[in-house]
Amino acid sequence: MNSKILPTTKYFTTVKNIQAGAIFSRDWAPLHSNQDWAINKGKLPNIIMNNYTLNGLVIKYVTDIYNESTRIGKVKFKINKPITPDKNLEFHGSIIKENKVSNEISILKIQVEVKVSDETYASANVVAGISLNNTKSNSPWKIDTDTWISYIKNS
């Protein structure tokens, strides 16, 4: 299969949403919430987004494209550069593998790049089950656990 390019979406980072992501994920490390600490003690340019928040944004990118019945099986990401406030993140994706498991469901391996301008700040590989006809009745959430695990392992 040739790669299929997915739509690009944007997310603007602020001090408040980086701090909120850290608080909601119960990550109390000061580099995610205390600007004074991050800059003066951590020697960072500002507070930085934590892994949990980035993971959530990558998942949101995929589920926004395919709908609420999307089932995420695996996310593996790498951060190349700290994500700080006042950045316009661009989420770029492409399907690098598709395994059609029925007439209604495919398992996709998706490559996601999180960019600021043309610079890649983070990248991720996502394995997700999608409904091919966008209906909840044929949702990948209806796949039994053992079968689902075998699909994820083979993706």
C-alpha positions in Angstrom: 0.0 0.0 0.0 1.3 3.5 -0.8 1.2 5.9 2.1 -2.1 7.9 2.4 -1.6 11.4 3.6 -4.0 12.4 6.4 -5.3 16.0 7.0 -3.0 18.4 9.0 -4.4 19.8 12.2 -3.0 22.6 14.4 -2.8 23.1 18.2 -1.5 26.3 19.8 0.4 25.7 23.0 0.0 28.1 26.0 1.3 28.2 29.5 -2.2 27.4 30.7 -2.8 24.3 28.5 0.7 22.9 29.2 0.2 23.3 32.9 -3.3 21.9 32.7 -2.0 18.8 30.9 0.5 18.2 33.6 -2.0 18.7 36.4 -4.7 16.5 34.8 -2.2 13.7 34.4 -1.0 14.2 38.0 2.6 15.0 36.8 3.8 17.4 39.5 7.3 17.8 38.1 8.1 21.6 38.1 9.4 21.6 34.6 5.8 21.2 33.4 4.1 23.8 35.6 6.6 26.3 37.2 8.0 28.8 34.7 10.5 30.2 37.2 11.8 26.7 38.1 11.9 25.6 34.5 13.9 28.6 33.3 16.2 29.3 36.3 16.8 25.8 37.8 15.9 23.5 34.9 17.8 25.7 32.4 15.0 25.2 29.9 13.5 27.9 27.6 10.2 27.7 29.5 7.9 25.0 30.9 7.7 22.0 28.6 4.8 19.8 27.6 4.8 16.4 29.4 4.6 13.0 27.7 1.1 12.3 28.8 -0.2 15.5 27.2 1.6 14.9 24.0 0.3 11.3 23.9 -3.2 12.6 24.4 -2.8 15.1 21.6 -1.5 12.4 19.2 -4.5 10.2 20.0 -6.9 13.1 19.6 -5.4 13.8 16.2 -6.2 10.2 15.1 -9.6 10.0 16.7 -10.7 13.4 15.3 -10.0 12.1 11.8 -11.7 8.7 12.1 -14.5 9.3 14.7 -15.3 8.3 18.2 -15.4 4.6 17.5 -11.7 4.6 16.7 -9.8 2.1 19.0 -6.2 3.0 19.8 -4.0 -0.1 20.3 -0.5 1.4 20.6 1.3 4.7 20.6 5.0 5.0 20.5 6.5 8.4 20.2 9.8 10.2 20.3 10.3 13.8 21.4 13.1 15.6 19.4 12.8 19.0 20.9 10.9 20.3 24.0 7.5 21.6 23.3 7.1 25.0 25.0 4.3 27.6 25.2 3.5 29.9 22.2 4.1 27.2 19.6 1.7 26.4 16.8 2.0 22.6 16.6 1.1 21.0 13.3 0.0 17.4 13.3 0.9 15.6 10.0 0.0 12.0 9.5 0.2 9.2 7.0 -1.1 5.7 6.9 1.9 3.4 6.5 0.1 0.1 6.7 -3.5 -1.1 6.5 -4.8 -4.5 7.5 -8.4 -4.9 6.6 -9.7 -7.5 9.1 -13.3 -7.5 7.9 -15.6 -5.6 5.5 -16.2 -3.1 8.2 -12.9 -2.8 10.1 -9.3 -2.0 9.3 -6.2 -1.9 11.6 -4.0 1.1 10.6 -0.4 1.9 11.4 -0.1 5.7 11.2 3.0 7.8 11.3 2.4 11.2 12.9 4.8 14.1 12.9 4.4 17.0 15.2 6.0 20.0 13.6 6.5 23.7 14.4 7.0 25.4 11.0 9.0 22.7 9.1 10.9 21.4 12.1 9.8 18.0 13.6 9.5 18.4 17.4 8.1 14.9 17.9 7.1 11.8 15.9 4.8 8.9 16.7 3.7 5.5 15.4 0.1 4.8 16.2 -1.8 1.5 15.7 -5.6 2.1 15.6 -8.7 0.1 14.6 -11.2 2.1 12.6 -14.7 1.5 11.3 -14.7 1.6 7.5 -18.3 2.8 7.3 -18.2 5.1 10.4 -20.9 3.3 12.3 -20.8 2.4 16.0 -22.4 -0.9 15.2 -19.2 -2.1 13.4 -16.9 -0.5 15.9 -13.4 -2.0 16.5 -14.4 -1.8 20.2 -16.5 -4.9 19.6 -13.5 -7.0 18.8 -12.8 -9.4 21.6 -9.6 -8.9 23.7 -7.6 -11.8 22.4 -8.3 -11.0 18.8 -7.6 -7.3 19.3 -4.2 -8.1 21.0 -3.2 -10.4 18.0 -4.1 -7.6 15.6 -1.9 -5.1 17.5 1.0 -7.5 17.7 0.9 -8.1 14.0 0.8 -4.4 13.1 
